[in-house]
């Protein structure tokens, strides 16, 4: 999760416009997927 946050921060400073928003959505999707996999592993 820390890596996703770091990439989002770097994107905030280096990108602009629609590509920044698209990158944040993309990273957010991966972060959510990672979180759900971790939760599933804890249940099993």
PyMOL commands that set and color helices and strands:
alter all, ss='L'
color gray80, all
select helices_A, chain A and resi 2-14+18-43
alter helices_A, ss='H'
color red, helices_A
deselect
rebuild
show_as cartoon
